[in-house]
Amino acid sequence: MRQQQYEYTHLFGAICPAYAKCVGLVMPRSNTQSMQAHLDEIAKAVGPSNHAAVLMDRAPWHMTHKLIIPANMTIIPLPPVSPELNPVEQVWNWLRQNFLSNRVFENYEAIVDGCCHAWKAFADLPDLIRSIGSRSWATLHR
């Protein structure tokens, strides 16, 4: 999200439709360090006795070999230019439609607060997480 007079704010998010859970971080940049922090948060949420398959587009900070992939996670890179295969793209659309578009924020901190508020509101909607994250062609197993 960006206002012309302020810096960028980047929202990193992951969802699990099987458990209707999500993990998100608001970061000042999209880079390897931010992505590593996000992977570490996902791994913590998944826990040591479970394993996560994480779909990712091919953004440079997603696919760099500098990332240390947690042991309880497998990265599944999506084909180039295929946002329709990535359920998180619908999360971004929902957040924009319901919280983040057509807004003027007073300052950078207000942008960060707005992103945090939007993500927390989304996280409190387990049926929406399941709906957005589920695909008729994919079978979810618990």
Beta strands, then each sheet from edge to edge (+ up, - down):
strand 1: 10-16
strand 2: 21-27
strand 3: 52-56
strand 4: 73-77
sheet 1: 1+ 2-
sheet 2: 3+ 4+
end
